Amino acid sequence: MPIRELMKRFADDTYGSTLDKVNAAIGSVEKAFAVKAGFFNSNAVAESRFNKIKTANKHYLAHEYFNRMFRKDLFMRGTNRPVVDALSEKPMTLGEICAHPLLAKEPHTNIFQAVTMLMASGQVGPSAARGNNRKSTTRMNQAILERSLYANDIGYMVSPLLRTGVLVPWFIQLLLNAIRQNLKPDDYVWGVLEAQGQRMNKEGKTIEDPEENKVEIRLKIAEFLKTDLPHLKLIGVAQA
């Protein structure tokens, strides 16, 4: 369980495909073993278990060992799925969820249970109905984005809707910066990476060729526009 939890945390902090996340998690735990971190230094069984894990098929690890942690949507059945579909439209009260056409015939107890499960898994959360100080959160987020030009040490931004910090990896911060300044995202991101001596990673390996870096950047941008940006707009991190 400690190894699984550690790998999960490393994976959650990695932006990219499922294989990117699995490789990053394995690499991070290997480093923990290498520096003889306390837990691993005194648990020969843990090291033996991890050595078996890291040689397994990566798709198998994502599907079985991580309990499908990268694809929580695969677990959504019945009431859970209509609740998520309803909330994807806009934030709602419990009453509004119950009255939604997708859930109008569903018993309220089933809906409450689904919402509770989704909150426990971090897929939905309570939002602030009033008193959102968007001016102050916008200023703070802008400061974080400006800092991303020369440092990648802040991996969170502020959601005025959720009233908390949310994980926004450095790569996505750069894309938000490009959008904010009406710049071409791929050229902008590559310019920052090149200036800082950074490179993109693919399946756990650093991409050295500039053109291959640009191709990978464009793929990540397409994924960002389809999934991340709409979500960040919904919770107030990105400007609508």
C-alpha positions as CSV (number, residue, x, y, z in Angstrom):
1,M,0.0,0.0,0.0
2,P,2.8,2.6,0.7
3,I,4.3,1.9,-2.7
4,R,1.0,2.1,-4.4
5,E,0.1,5.4,-2.7
6,L,3.5,6.9,-3.5
7,M,3.2,5.9,-7.1
8,K,-0.3,7.3,-7.3
9,R,0.9,10.7,-5.9
10,F,3.7,10.9,-8.4
11,A,1.4,9.9,-11.2
12,D,-1.2,12.5,-10.2
13,D,1.4,15.2,-10.4
14,T,2.4,14.2,-14.0
15,Y,0.8,15.7,-17.0
16,G,0.4,13.5,-20.0
17,S,-0.9,10.2,-21.2
18,T,-1.5,7.1,-19.0
19,L,1.9,5.7,-20.0
20,D,3.6,9.0,-19.2
21,K,2.1,8.8,-15.7
22,V,3.0,5.2,-15.2
23,N,6.6,5.8,-16.3
24,A,6.9,8.9,-14.1
25,A,5.6,7.0,-11.1
26,I,8.0,4.1,-11.6
27,G,11.0,6.5,-12.1
28,S,10.2,8.5,-9.0
29,V,10.0,5.4,-6.8
30,E,13.2,4.2,-8.2
31,K,14.9,7.4,-7.1
32,A,13.4,6.9,-3.6
33,F,15.1,3.5,-3.5
34,A,18.3,4.9,-4.9
35,V,18.7,7.5,-2.1
36,K,17.7,4.9,0.5
37,A,14.6,6.7,1.8
38,G,13.7,5.4,5.2
39,F,10.8,3.2,4.4
40,F,12.4,1.5,1.5
41,N,15.8,1.1,3.2
42,S,14.2,-1.0,6.0
43,N,11.7,-3.0,3.9
44,A,13.3,-5.6,1.7
45,V,9.9,-7.0,0.8
46,A,8.8,-3.7,-0.5
47,E,11.8,-3.5,-2.8
48,S,11.2,-7.0,-4.0
49,R,7.6,-6.2,-4.7
50,F,8.4,-3.0,-6.6
51,N,11.0,-4.8,-8.7
52,K,8.2,-7.1,-9.9
53,I,5.9,-4.2,-10.5
54,K,8.2,-2.1,-12.6
55,T,8.8,-5.0,-15.1
56,A,5.1,-5.6,-15.6
57,N,3.3,-4.5,-18.8
58,K,2.6,-0.7,-18.4
59,H,-1.0,-1.1,-19.6
60,Y,-1.5,-3.8,-17.0
61,L,-0.2,-1.6,-14.3
62,A,-2.5,1.2,-15.2
63,H,-5.5,-1.1,-15.4
64,E,-4.9,-3.4,-12.5
65,Y,-2.3,-2.2,-10.0
66,F,-3.4,1.4,-10.0
67,N,-7.1,0.3,-9.8
68,R,-7.8,2.4,-12.9
69,M,-6.7,5.5,-11.0
70,F,-6.0,7.3,-14.3
71,R,-9.5,6.6,-15.7
72,K,-12.0,7.1,-12.9
73,D,-14.7,7.5,-15.5
74,L,-14.5,3.8,-16.2
75,F,-16.1,3.1,-12.9
76,M,-19.1,5.3,-13.5
77,R,-22.3,3.3,-13.9
78,G,-26.0,4.1,-13.5
79,T,-26.6,7.1,-11.3
80,N,-23.0,8.2,-11.0
81,R,-22.7,8.8,-14.8
82,P,-25.9,10.9,-15.1
83,V,-24.8,13.0,-12.1
84,V,-21.4,13.7,-13.8
85,D,-23.2,14.5,-17.1
86,A,-25.5,16.9,-15.3
87,L,-22.7,18.7,-13.4
88,S,-20.7,19.0,-16.6
89,E,-23.2,21.6,-17.8
90,K,-22.8,23.9,-14.8
91,P,-22.5,23.9,-10.9
92,M,-25.8,22.8,-9.3
93,T,-27.4,22.5,-5.9
94,L,-28.5,19.0,-4.8
95,G,-32.1,20.1,-5.5
96,E,-31.2,21.1,-9.1
97,I,-29.4,17.8,-9.6
98,C,-32.4,15.9,-8.5
99,A,-34.7,17.9,-10.8
100,H,-32.4,17.5,-13.8
101,P,-34.1,15.6,-16.7
102,L,-31.4,12.9,-16.6
103,L,-32.2,12.2,-12.9
104,A,-35.8,13.3,-12.4
105,K,-37.0,9.7,-12.1
106,E,-34.1,8.5,-9.9
107,P,-34.7,8.1,-6.1
108,H,-33.1,10.9,-4.2
109,T,-31.2,8.4,-1.9
110,N,-29.4,7.1,-5.0
111,I,-28.5,10.6,-6.1
112,F,-27.2,11.5,-2.7
113,Q,-25.2,8.3,-2.5
114,A,-23.7,9.0,-6.0
115,V,-22.8,12.6,-5.1
116,T,-21.1,11.4,-1.9
117,M,-19.1,8.7,-3.7
118,L,-18.0,11.2,-6.4
119,M,-16.9,13.7,-3.7
120,A,-15.0,11.0,-1.8
121,S,-13.1,10.2,-5.0
122,G,-12.4,13.8,-5.8
123,Q,-14.4,14.0,-9.0
124,V,-16.8,16.6,-7.8
125,G,-16.7,19.1,-4.9
126,P,-18.6,21.8,-3.1
127,S,-18.6,25.2,-4.6
128,A,-19.1,28.7,-3.2
129,A,-22.5,30.1,-4.0
130,R,-21.8,33.6,-2.9
131,G,-18.9,35.8,-2.0
132,N,-16.5,34.8,-4.7
133,N,-13.7,37.4,-4.7
134,R,-12.7,36.8,-8.3
135,K,-10.6,40.0,-8.5
136,S,-8.2,38.8,-5.8
137,T,-8.0,35.2,-7.1
138,T,-7.5,36.5,-10.7
139,R,-4.5,38.6,-9.5
140,M,-3.0,35.7,-7.6
141,N,-3.4,33.4,-10.6
142,Q,-1.9,36.0,-12.9
143,A,1.1,36.2,-10.5
144,I,1.5,32.4,-10.6
145,L,1.4,32.5,-14.5
146,E,4.0,35.2,-14.7
147,R,6.2,33.2,-12.4
148,S,5.9,30.2,-14.6
149,L,8.0,32.1,-17.2
150,Y,11.2,31.5,-15.1
151,A,10.3,28.9,-12.5
152,N,8.1,25.8,-12.3
153,D,7.9,25.5,-8.5
154,I,4.2,26.3,-8.1
155,G,2.0,23.6,-9.4
156,Y,-1.3,24.9,-8.2
157,M,-3.7,27.8,-9.0
158,V,-6.7,29.2,-7.2
159,S,-10.3,28.3,-8.0
160,P,-12.7,31.0,-6.8
161,L,-15.6,28.6,-7.3
162,L,-14.1,25.8,-5.2
163,R,-12.3,28.2,-2.8
164,T,-9.2,26.1,-2.9
165,G,-6.1,25.4,-4.8
166,V,-6.2,23.0,-7.8
167,L,-3.4,21.1,-9.5
168,V,-2.3,23.0,-12.6
169,P,1.0,21.5,-14.0
170,W,3.6,23.9,-15.3
171,F,3.0,22.9,-18.9
172,I,-0.7,23.9,-18.6
173,Q,0.4,27.2,-16.9
174,L,2.5,28.0,-19.9
175,L,-0.5,27.3,-22.2
176,L,-2.8,29.5,-20.1
177,N,-0.1,32.3,-20.3
178,A,-0.1,32.0,-24.1
179,I,-3.9,32.2,-24.2
180,R,-3.9,35.2,-21.9
181,Q,-1.5,37.1,-24.1
182,N,-3.2,35.9,-27.4
183,L,0.0,34.2,-28.5
184,K,0.5,31.1,-30.6
185,P,0.6,28.3,-28.0
186,D,3.1,25.9,-29.6
187,D,5.6,28.6,-30.5
188,Y,5.3,30.2,-27.1
189,V,5.7,27.0,-25.1
190,W,8.7,25.8,-27.2
191,G,10.3,29.3,-26.7
192,V,10.0,29.0,-22.9
193,L,11.2,25.4,-22.8
194,E,14.2,26.2,-25.1
195,A,15.1,29.3,-23.0
196,Q,15.1,27.2,-19.8
197,G,16.9,24.3,-21.3
198,Q,13.8,22.1,-20.8
199,R,12.5,19.4,-23.1
200,M,9.3,17.4,-23.5
201,N,9.1,13.8,-22.3
202,K,7.4,10.9,-24.0
203,E,6.9,7.5,-22.4
204,G,9.5,8.4,-19.7
205,K,12.2,9.5,-22.2
206,T,13.4,13.0,-22.9
207,I,12.9,14.2,-26.5
208,E,16.0,15.9,-27.7
209,D,15.1,16.8,-31.3
210,P,13.5,20.3,-31.6
211,E,11.0,19.3,-34.2
212,E,9.9,16.2,-32.3
213,N,9.5,18.5,-29.2
214,K,7.2,20.7,-31.2
215,V,5.1,17.7,-32.4
216,E,4.7,16.5,-28.8
217,I,3.8,20.0,-27.7
218,R,1.0,20.2,-30.4
219,L,-0.4,16.9,-29.3
220,K,-0.5,18.1,-25.7
221,I,-2.1,21.3,-26.7
222,A,-4.9,19.4,-28.5
223,E,-5.5,17.4,-25.4
224,F,-5.5,20.5,-23.3
225,L,-8.0,22.3,-25.5
226,K,-10.4,19.3,-25.4
227,T,-10.3,18.4,-21.7
228,D,-8.3,20.7,-19.4
229,L,-9.3,24.1,-20.6
230,P,-13.1,23.7,-20.4
231,H,-12.7,22.3,-16.9
232,L,-10.4,25.2,-15.8
233,K,-12.9,27.7,-17.2
234,L,-15.8,26.0,-15.4
235,I,-14.0,26.3,-12.0
236,G,-12.8,29.9,-12.6
237,V,-9.1,29.2,-12.9
238,A,-9.0,30.2,-16.6
239,Q,-10.9,33.1,-17.9
240,A,-14.1,32.2,-19.8
